[in-house]
Amino acid sequence: MRISVVVPVLDDAHELAGCLVALRSQTRLPDEIVVVDNGCADNSVDVAREAGARVVAEAVRGIPSAAATGYDSATGDVIARLDADSRPGPDWTARIERAFAEDPELVAISGPGEFIGLSGWRARAAQLLYMDAYFFSVGAAMAHPVLFGSNLAMRREAWHRARDGVNRSDPELHDDIDLSFQFGAGDRLRVDRTLTVGISARPFDDPAAMRRRFSRAFRTIARNWRASPPSQRWMERVQR
């Protein structure tokens, strides 16, 4: 089983360097790392190449277009995804490989992020009100588990089946929610709460950025509900 890891980046060289160090420290190394240059003006591309990653360019700004280009370019049997500020543990790729090997019907797997630098009540509040709320509320909106973009993996054929349905041009969409909506009741999606990666707590220091995240979530759900309303999705789930 070949595993590709896709990392979109836009002017985040320092964080990208940390992510690539973590990937090069895996007990089961990725077969390829694809860094998507989304128009970087810093030295992110140099950092990626020095770490041995393959760099592909996407001129259309926004994570939806950058992530999709990375998935298109990946050659692995399994396509995993991290963000530049993701910090996977040393057995991350090994656990992904084992999950797909043990369950031939598994379409995609995801896990939560743990906010780096938060502790005590702030860490608990962030986990409950942001991460747990994401998996519960968005999963309910689509009637099956939702994938988290900073920590996911899917079979290559699953991406090929979903790719024509995702929106690549609207930067105000959450690409992971949009991708998750392309799957249905017949697809085995799994959220493993123990498959964690460290992620940046930067959004909690910027209220405007946090508001944009929630606005994008509602926008993405509304767009997909027009094509596949929740009543229809839940009916299909119940019937199965």
C-alpha positions in Angstrom: 0.0 0.0 0.0 1.5 3.3 -1.1 0.7 6.4 1.0 0.8 9.9 -0.3 0.6 12.9 2.1 -0.8 16.2 0.7 0.1 19.5 2.4 -1.3 22.8 1.0 0.7 25.9 2.0 0.6 29.6 1.5 3.4 31.7 3.1 3.8 29.4 6.1 7.4 28.2 5.7 8.2 27.9 9.5 5.1 25.8 10.2 5.6 23.7 7.0 9.2 22.9 8.1 7.9 21.5 11.4 5.2 19.4 9.6 7.8 17.9 7.2 10.2 17.1 10.1 7.3 15.2 11.7 6.6 13.3 8.5 10.2 12.4 8.0 10.2 11.0 11.6 7.4 8.5 11.0 8.0 4.9 11.9 6.4 4.1 8.5 7.6 6.8 6.1 5.2 8.2 3.5 5.8 7.0 0.0 5.6 10.6 -1.2 4.9 14.0 0.2 3.1 16.5 -2.1 3.3 20.1 -1.1 0.9 22.4 -2.9 2.3 25.9 -3.5 -0.8 28.1 -3.4 1.2 31.2 -4.5 3.8 31.5 -1.8 5.9 34.6 -1.6 8.1 33.3 1.2 10.5 30.4 1.1 7.9 27.6 1.6 8.8 26.0 -1.7 12.5 25.9 -0.8 11.7 24.3 2.5 9.5 21.7 0.8 12.1 20.7 -1.7 14.9 20.6 0.8 12.8 18.1 2.8 12.4 15.9 -0.3 8.8 16.8 -1.0 7.4 17.1 -4.5 6.0 20.6 -5.1 3.0 21.2 -7.3 1.6 24.7 -8.0 -2.0 25.9 -7.8 -2.6 29.5 -8.9 -6.2 29.7 -7.7 -6.0 31.0 -4.2 -7.8 29.1 -1.5 -7.6 25.8 0.4 -10.3 24.1 -1.7 -8.4 24.5 -5.0 -5.0 23.8 -3.4 -6.2 20.6 -1.6 -7.9 19.3 -4.7 -4.8 19.9 -6.8 -2.8 18.0 -4.3 -5.2 15.0 -4.3 -5.2 15.0 -8.1 -1.4 14.9 -8.1 -1.0 12.2 -5.5 0.0 8.7 -6.8 -0.6 6.6 -3.6 -3.2 4.0 -3.0 -4.1 6.1 0.1 -4.1 9.9 0.0 -3.6 11.5 3.4 -3.9 15.2 4.2 -2.3 17.5 6.7 -2.1 21.3 7.0 1.3 23.1 7.3 0.7 23.5 11.0 -0.2 19.9 11.6 2.1 17.8 13.8 1.4 14.1 13.4 2.8 11.7 16.0 5.5 9.2 14.9 3.0 6.4 14.2 0.5 8.4 12.2 1.1 6.9 8.8 1.5 3.4 10.3 -1.9 3.7 11.9 -3.5 4.9 8.7 -2.0 2.0 6.8 -3.2 -0.5 9.4 -6.7 1.0 9.4 -7.1 0.5 5.6 -5.4 -2.9 5.6 -7.7 -4.3 8.3 -10.9 -2.9 6.8 -11.1 -3.3 3.0 -14.4 -1.5 3.0 -13.0 1.6 4.7 -13.4 4.6 2.4 -11.8 7.3 4.6 -10.6 7.9 8.1 -10.1 11.1 10.1 -9.2 12.1 13.6 -9.2 15.3 15.7 -6.6 17.9 16.3 -5.1 18.8 19.7 -4.3 22.5 20.0 -0.7 23.1 20.6 0.1 25.6 23.4 -3.3 25.4 25.1 -3.6 23.9 28.6 -6.0 23.6 31.5 -9.5 25.0 31.0 -8.6 26.6 27.7 -7.6 23.3 26.2 -10.7 21.6 27.5 -13.0 24.4 26.2 -11.3 24.4 22.8 -11.7 20.6 22.5 -15.3 20.6 23.5 -16.6 23.8 21.8 -14.6 23.5 18.7 -13.3 20.0 17.9 -16.0 17.9 19.5 -18.7 20.3 18.3 -17.3 20.0 14.7 -17.6 16.3 14.6 -21.0 16.1 16.2 -22.8 19.0 14.5 -21.4 18.8 11.0 -21.7 15.0 11.1 -25.3 15.4 12.0 -25.8 17.9 9.1 -24.6 15.3 6.5 -25.9 12.1 8.3 -22.5 10.4 8.5 -19.0 11.1 10.0 -17.3 14.2 8.8 -13.6 14.4 7.8 -11.3 16.9 9.4 -9.0 18.6 6.9 -5.9 18.8 9.1 -5.9 15.0 9.7 -7.6 12.7 7.2 -6.8 9.9 4.7 -8.9 8.3 2.0 -8.5 5.7 -0.7 -7.4 7.1 -4.0 -10.5 5.7 -5.8 -12.7 7.5 -3.2 -11.1 10.8 -4.3 -11.6 10.0 -8.0 -15.3 9.3 -7.2 -15.7 12.5 -5.2 -13.5 14.9 -7.2 -16.1 16.1 -9.7 -18.5 17.1 -6.9 -16.2 19.3 -4.8 -16.0 23.0 -5.4 -12.5 24.1 -6.3 -13.1 27.8 -7.0 -14.8 29.2 -3.8 -12.1 30.1 -1.2 -14.9 30.8 1.3 -15.8 27.1 1.6 -14.4 24.5 4.0 -12.9 22.0 1.7 -13.1 19.1 4.3 -16.8 19.6 4.8 -17.4 19.9 1.1 -15.4 16.7 0.5 -17.3 14.9 3.2 -20.6 15.8 1.6 -19.6 13.9 -1.6 -19.9 10.6 0.3 -23.1 9.0 1.3 -24.8 6.3 3.5 -23.1 3.5 1.6 -19.6 4.7 2.3 -17.7 3.6 5.3 -16.2 6.7 6.9 -14.5 6.4 10.3 -13.5 9.0 12.9 -10.9 7.6 15.2 -10.6 9.9 18.3 -7.2 8.4 19.2 -5.7 9.3 15.7 -4.7 12.8 16.8 -2.4 15.4 15.4 -1.1 18.6 17.0 -2.5 21.7 15.3 -1.9 25.4 15.8 -4.0 27.4 18.3 -3.6 30.6 16.2 -7.3 30.9 15.4 -8.2 31.4 19.1 -6.0 34.5 19.1 -7.9 36.1 16.2 -11.7 36.5 16.7 -12.2 37.6 13.1 -10.5 34.5 11.8 -12.7 32.3 14.1 -15.8 34.1 12.8 -14.7 33.4 9.2 -14.3 29.7 10.0 -17.8 29.4 11.3 -19.2 31.5 8.4 -17.4 29.2 5.9 -18.9 26.1 7.7 -22.4 27.4 7.3 -21.8 28.4 3.7 -20.5 25.0 2.8 -23.3 23.2 4.5 -25.9 25.4 2.9 -24.4 24.9 -0.6 -24.4 21.1 -0.2 -27.9 21.0 1.3 -29.3 22.5 -1.9 -28.2 19.5 -3.8 -28.6 16.9 -1.1 -31.0 18.0 1.7 -30.6 16.6 5.2 -34.0 14.8 5.1 -32.9 12.9 2.1 -29.5 12.0 3.5 -30.9 10.8 6.8 -33.6 8.8 5.0 -30.8 7.0 3.0 -28.9 6.4 6.3 -31.9 4.9 8.1 -32.8 2.7 5.1 -29.4 1.2 5.1 
